[in-house]
Amino acid sequence: MIREAIALGAGLYVALIFYQALVYPPLGGEALVIGIVLIGAAACYLSPKHDLVHRVEAIALWGAVLLFALYAALKIGGVL
């Protein structure tokens, strides 16, 4: 049930971002990247391989943490 809800949410968000790209054409590249990432994430959750799902979750979590740390360092350093 949760996997299907995640896939449905990703599908709705992909539809929304592509609609925004149609309304605001400069968002086309961003919409494409976000769409690919969300479709890949939803496909991963629908996979029967739980080890793969766990590995992707760990990579995404640490990626988010490291990007936040990079943002903080750049903000403190005065670059942003």
N, CA, C and O atoms as a DFTB+ gen file, in Angstrom:
320 C
 N C O
     1  1       0.819      -1.192       0.000
     2  2       0.000       0.000       0.000
     3  2       0.865       1.259       0.000
     4  3       0.600       2.202      -0.745
     5  1       1.898       1.267       0.839
     6  2       2.762       2.442       0.914
     7  2       3.524       2.627      -0.392
     8  3       3.684       3.753      -0.863
     9  1       3.995       1.533      -0.977
    10  2       4.740       1.633      -2.237
    11  2       3.868       2.226      -3.333
    12  3       4.328       3.067      -4.105
    13  1       2.622       1.798      -3.405
    14  2       1.720       2.333      -4.426
    15  2       1.441       3.819      -4.181
    16  3       1.330       4.594      -5.131
    17  1       1.328       4.214      -2.919
    18  2       1.099       5.622      -2.590
    19  2       2.307       6.471      -2.993
    20  3       2.153       7.585      -3.492
    21  1       3.504       5.937      -2.772
    22  2       4.716       6.659      -3.172
    23  2       4.766       6.810      -4.691
    24  3       5.094       7.880      -5.202
    25  1       4.441       5.738      -5.405
    26  2       4.440       5.790      -6.870
    27  2       3.386       6.770      -7.375
    28  3       3.649       7.525      -8.311
    29  1       2.207       6.772      -6.777
    30  2       1.152       7.698      -7.177
    31  2       1.566       9.143      -6.903
    32  3       1.361      10.021      -7.742
    33  1       2.145       9.388      -5.737
    34  2       2.611      10.740      -5.410
    35  2       3.688      11.220      -6.371
    36  3       3.682      12.376      -6.793
    37  1       4.609      10.334      -6.712
    38  2       5.654      10.698      -7.672
    39  2       5.054      10.994      -9.031
    40  3       5.466      11.938      -9.704
    41  1       4.082      10.190      -9.437
    42  2       3.422      10.429     -10.723
    43  2       2.701      11.760     -10.763
    44  3       2.777      12.486     -11.754
    45  1       1.999      12.083      -9.683
    46  2       1.304      13.371      -9.624
    47  2       2.290      14.540      -9.642
    48  3       2.049      15.553     -10.299
    49  1       3.386      14.394      -8.924
    50  2       4.380      15.470      -8.895
    51  2       5.049      15.627     -10.259
    52  3       5.321      16.750     -10.686
    53  1       5.319      14.511     -10.951
    54  2       5.904      14.583     -12.295
    55  2       4.936      15.294     -13.237
    56  3       5.353      16.132     -14.037
    57  1       3.650      14.965     -13.146
    58  2       2.652      15.636     -13.984
    59  2       2.614      17.128     -13.681
    60  3       2.516      17.942     -14.599
    61  1       2.689      17.497     -12.411
    62  2       2.666      18.901     -12.022
    63  2       3.897      19.648     -12.532
    64  3       3.779      20.759     -13.050
    65  1       5.070      19.046     -12.390
    66  2       6.285      19.739     -12.819
    67  2       6.333      19.883     -14.340
    68  3       6.834      20.882     -14.855
    69  1       5.811      18.887     -15.058
    70  2       5.775      19.018     -16.516
    71  2       4.737      20.050     -16.955
    72  3       4.937      20.738     -17.956
    73  1       3.640      20.165     -16.223
    74  2       2.672      21.224     -16.500
    75  2       3.314      22.598     -16.287
    76  3       3.129      23.511     -17.092
    77  1       4.065      22.732     -15.201
    78  2       4.749      24.004     -14.956
    79  2       5.761      24.304     -16.050
    80  3       5.950      25.463     -16.418
    81  1       6.409      23.274     -16.570
    82  2       7.369      23.480     -17.655
    83  2       6.662      23.944     -18.925
    84  3       7.221      24.723     -19.697
    85  1       5.442      23.473     -19.142
    86  2       4.684      23.934     -20.306
    87  2       4.263      25.396     -20.143
    88  3       4.275      26.168     -21.102
    89  1       3.891      25.761     -18.918
    90  2       3.462      27.133     -18.651
    91  2       4.663      28.085     -18.637
    92  3       4.584      29.195     -19.164
    93  1       5.769      27.648     -18.035
    94  2       6.992      28.446     -17.940
    95  2       8.123      27.672     -18.628
    96  3       8.813      26.888     -17.977
    97  1       8.319      27.883     -19.930
    98  2       9.310      27.097     -20.683
    99  2      10.743      27.113     -20.130
   100  3      11.458      26.131     -20.331
   101  1      11.204      28.173     -19.442
   102  2      12.566      28.097     -18.900
   103  2      12.775      26.971     -17.873
   104  3      13.914      26.620     -17.565
   105  1      11.690      26.411     -17.350
   106  2      11.800      25.332     -16.374
   107  2      11.931      23.955     -17.030
   108  3      11.931      22.942     -16.330
   109  1      12.040      23.903     -18.345
   110  2      12.063      22.635     -19.061
   111  2      13.177      21.704     -18.630
   112  3      12.932      20.519     -18.402
   113  1      14.392      22.209     -18.514
   114  2      15.521      21.372     -18.101
   115  2      15.364      20.851     -16.689
   116  3      15.634      19.684     -16.408
   117  1      14.927      21.727     -15.810
   118  2      14.700      21.326     -14.419
   119  2      13.603      20.275     -14.333
   120  3      13.723      19.307     -13.582
   121  1      12.537      20.466     -15.097
   122  2      11.429      19.504     -15.100
   123  2      11.896      18.148     -15.589
   124  3      11.483      17.121     -15.051
   125  1      12.744      18.129     -16.591
   126  2      13.247      16.862     -17.111
   127  2      14.075      16.121     -16.068
   128  3      13.898      14.919     -15.870
   129  1      14.974      16.834     -15.403
   130  2      15.829      16.204     -14.392
   131  2      14.989      15.700     -13.221
   132  3      15.171      14.569     -12.772
   133  1      14.074      16.526     -12.728
   134  2      13.229      16.122     -11.602
   135  2      12.354      14.937     -11.996
   136  3      12.176      14.005     -11.211
   137  1      11.812      14.972     -13.202
   138  2      10.985      13.869     -13.669
   139  2      11.744      12.556     -13.720
   140  3      11.231      11.524     -13.286
   141  1      12.963      12.586     -14.246
   142  2      13.778      11.375     -14.320
   143  2      14.099      10.847     -12.923
   144  3      14.012       9.644     -12.675
   145  1      14.469      11.740     -12.018
   146  2      14.807      11.321     -10.648
   147  2      13.586      10.728      -9.947
   148  3      13.692       9.689      -9.295
   149  1      12.439      11.373     -10.075
   150  2      11.234      10.873      -9.399
   151  2      10.750       9.553      -9.988
   152  3      10.320       8.664      -9.254
   153  1      10.819       9.427     -11.303
   154  2      10.418       8.161     -11.921
   155  2      11.370       7.052     -11.486
   156  3      10.934       5.934     -11.211
   157  1      12.660       7.351     -11.423
   158  2      13.623       6.365     -10.952
   159  2      13.392       5.975      -9.505
   160  3      13.499       4.801      -9.151
   161  1      13.075       6.953      -8.663
   162  2      12.820       6.666      -7.255
   163  2      11.560       5.827      -7.081
   164  3      11.542       4.883      -6.291
   165  1      10.512       6.170      -7.817
   166  2       9.277       5.398      -7.718
   167  2       9.488       3.976      -8.226
   168  3       8.966       3.023      -7.647
   169  1      10.249       3.834      -9.302
   170  2      10.536       2.499      -9.834
   171  2      11.343       1.683      -8.832
   172  3      11.151       0.474      -8.706
   173  1      12.238       2.344      -8.127
   174  2      13.035       1.650      -7.112
   175  2      12.141       1.136      -5.993
   176  3      12.328       0.013      -5.526
   177  1      11.170       1.941      -5.552
   178  2      10.277       1.509      -4.480
   179  2       9.355       0.381      -4.915
   180  3       8.917      -0.416      -4.084
   181  1       9.056       0.305      -6.198
   182  2       8.205      -0.776      -6.690
   183  2       8.992      -2.052      -6.944
   184  3       8.412      -3.091      -7.257
   185  1      10.306      -1.978      -6.811
   186  2      11.153      -3.152      -7.019
   187  2      10.985      -4.138      -5.871
   188  3      10.861      -3.727      -4.717
   189  1      10.980      -5.435      -6.171
   190  2      10.874      -6.421      -5.095
   191  2      12.185      -6.620      -4.333
   192  3      12.213      -7.336      -3.332
   193  1      13.270      -5.995      -4.796
   194  2      14.577      -6.145      -4.154
   195  2      14.694      -5.129      -3.017
   196  3      14.981      -3.955      -3.251
   197  1      14.471      -5.586      -1.800
   198  2      14.498      -4.679      -0.650
   199  2      15.899      -4.154      -0.362
   200  3      16.053      -3.054       0.167
   201  1      16.920      -4.934      -0.708
   202  2      18.295      -4.479      -0.511
   203  2      18.580      -3.266      -1.388
   204  3      19.246      -2.326      -0.954
   205  1      18.081      -3.283      -2.612
   206  2      18.265      -2.153      -3.521
   207  2      17.577      -0.905      -2.976
   208  3      18.146       0.186      -3.006
   209  1      16.364      -1.067      -2.483
   210  2      15.622       0.063      -1.921
   211  2      16.382       0.652      -0.737
   212  3      16.511       1.871      -0.628
   213  1      16.887      -0.206       0.151
   214  2      17.637       0.269       1.312
   215  2      18.895       1.013       0.880
   216  3      19.210       2.062       1.440
   217  1      19.611       0.492      -0.099
   218  2      20.840       1.128      -0.571
   219  2      20.544       2.494      -1.185
   220  3      21.260       3.460      -0.923
   221  1      19.499       2.576      -1.997
   222  2      19.148       3.855      -2.624
   223  2      18.701       4.866      -1.569
   224  3      19.046       6.044      -1.657
   225  1      17.942       4.419      -0.585
   226  2      17.533       5.316       0.500
   227  2      18.747       5.862       1.244
   228  3      18.800       7.052       1.555
   229  1      19.718       5.003       1.530
   230  2      20.916       5.443       2.243
   231  2      21.709       6.447       1.413
   232  3      22.190       7.449       1.941
   233  1      21.844       6.183       0.128
   234  2      22.572       7.104      -0.754
   235  2      21.858       8.448      -0.823
   236  3      22.498       9.498      -0.751
   237  1      20.538       8.421      -0.961
   238  2      19.774       9.670      -1.029
   239  2      19.873      10.453       0.277
   240  3      20.021      11.675       0.262
   241  1      19.792       9.755       1.397
   242  2      19.888      10.425       2.694
   243  2      21.240      11.097       2.868
   244  3      21.307      12.273       3.225
   245  1      22.323      10.357       2.620
   246  2      23.652      10.932       2.788
   247  2      23.929      12.009       1.753
   248  3      24.640      12.973       2.038
   249  1      23.379      11.858       0.563
   250  2      23.519      12.913      -0.439
   251  2      22.874      14.206       0.027
   252  3      23.447      15.284      -0.133
   253  1      21.674      14.100       0.608
   254  2      20.987      15.285       1.122
   255  2      21.762      15.916       2.269
   256  3      21.881      17.139       2.334
   257  1      22.289      15.098       3.172
   258  2      23.073      15.617       4.296
   259  2      24.320      16.339       3.796
   260  3      24.630      17.435       4.264
   261  1      25.035      15.734       2.853
   262  2      26.261      16.349       2.336
   263  2      25.970      17.621       1.545
   264  3      26.734      18.584       1.621
   265  1      24.870      17.636       0.786
   266  2      24.512      18.865       0.071
   267  2      24.140      19.974       1.045
   268  3      24.474      21.136       0.812
   269  1      23.454      19.634       2.133
   270  2      23.127      20.636       3.141
   271  2      24.398      21.172       3.789
   272  3      24.519      22.375       4.017
   273  1      25.347      20.283       4.085
   274  2      26.611      20.724       4.676
   275  2      27.380      21.623       3.711
   276  3      27.975      22.616       4.130
   277  1      27.372      21.282       2.427
   278  2      28.033      22.120       1.426
   279  2      27.370      23.492       1.350
   280  3      28.053      24.514       1.287
   281  1      26.046      23.511       1.358
   282  2      25.320      24.779       1.345
   283  2      25.689      25.626       2.560
   284  3      25.937      26.825       2.430
   285  1      25.725      25.007       3.739
   286  2      26.068      25.746       4.962
   287  2      27.480      26.300       4.880
   288  3      27.723      27.441       5.274
   289  1      28.423      25.497       4.368
   290  2      29.807      25.954       4.255
   291  2      29.911      27.121       3.279
   292  3      30.632      28.084       3.542
   293  1      29.208      27.046       2.170
   294  2      29.238      28.134       1.199
   295  2      28.563      29.394       1.750
   296  3      28.996      30.513       1.474
   297  1      27.513      29.199       2.521
   298  2      26.818      30.342       3.123
   299  2      27.699      31.013       4.172
   300  3      27.797      32.240       4.216
   301  1      28.335      30.211       5.010
   302  2      29.237      30.750       6.039
   303  2      30.444      31.417       5.402
   304  3      30.918      32.445       5.887
   305  1      30.944      30.837       4.320
   306  2      32.120      31.390       3.633
   307  2      31.830      32.643       2.822
   308  3      32.755      33.280       2.319
   309  1      30.566      33.006       2.689
   310  2      30.223      34.223       1.984
   311  2      30.100      34.045       0.470
   312  3      29.954      35.030      -0.252
   313  1      30.155      32.819      -0.014
   314  2      30.035      32.574      -1.448
   315  2      28.585      32.753      -1.886
   316  3      28.320      33.250      -2.980
   317  1      27.658      32.351      -1.040
   318  2      26.221      32.499      -1.361
   319  2      25.609      33.636      -0.572
   320  3      24.416      33.910      -0.708
